[in-house]
Amino acid sequence: MKLLSNPLVSTLISRLRDKDTDALNFRLTVKEITKQLLYRSLQDAKPISKKIDTWRGEELLETLDSSSFVVVTVLRAGMPMLESVMETLPEIKAGFLAIKRDEITHKSKLYYDCLPDCSGKSVIIVDVMLATGGSLCDAIEIVKNKNAKEIISLNVIASPEGIAVVEKEYSDVDIYLAQLDERLNEDKYIIPGLGDAGDREYNTPE
């Protein structure tokens, strides 16, 4: 796990925790944190040289090869994160997974899978909350079965328990995290957490 640590991230996380932050600003804040996570996760990525038509004519410039990446969101809370990645890398391919947690068993269940070709690609999985680790482990397993070259996970907040589960099962997956929270409660919710991120992003009745 690689943890972001700076005053700006702390400020943005505090904004998400504020119960008076409206849906629009919640989504915008998630997107801003995602850009910081994306920057951190790709800072060692190797660029390619590409001919680009500039104001001075054609030049050979360094750029990331968007075709070598895929971004995958876990619906619904991860949608602003996916949008943030695609705003930064507009040519990147996107995939969608719908994984719902059973509130009694706390187990995750996949009910929608729409992924592009992941063979030989670096796949970036985005989700706001990493609680028990069940949904992320399910997403990682699905992506691995698509022959991805490597998998990166971007998460806004996580519990120590969830991180431990994912790192035990998939030690080869790099997790980039904005905030590590205290614990899970008896209902498997992150404490202090944010509340239900998807509900807060889209004004869904609780």
CORSULKA-V391327 format. One line per field, one symbol per residue. phi: phi as a letter, one per 40 degrees, with the letter a starting at -180 (. if undefined). psi: psi as a letter, one per 20 degrees, with the letter a starting at -180 (. if undefined). A space follows every 50 residues. Layout:
BEGIN
phi: ???
psi: ???
END
This chain:
BEGIN
phi: .bbcaacccdcccccccccccccccccccdccccccccdccbcbcccbcb cbcbcchcbcbcaccdccbbbbbccbccdcccccccccbccccbbbbbbb cccccgccbcbabbbccbdgccbbcbacbbccgccccccccccdccgcca bbbbbcbacdccdccccccbccccbbbcacccaccccgbcbcgbgccccc cbfcdc
psi: popqnrhgghghghhhhoiiprgghgghgghghghgggghhjhjqprrpp ppoaijapqoqpqqnhiiqpppqoqhhighgghgghhhmhjqqqqppoop ppigijqqppjponqapjpjqopoppqgpneiiggggggggghhijkqgq ppppqgqrqhgggggghghmiippppphpoagrqahjkqpphaiaogggh hjkpp.
END
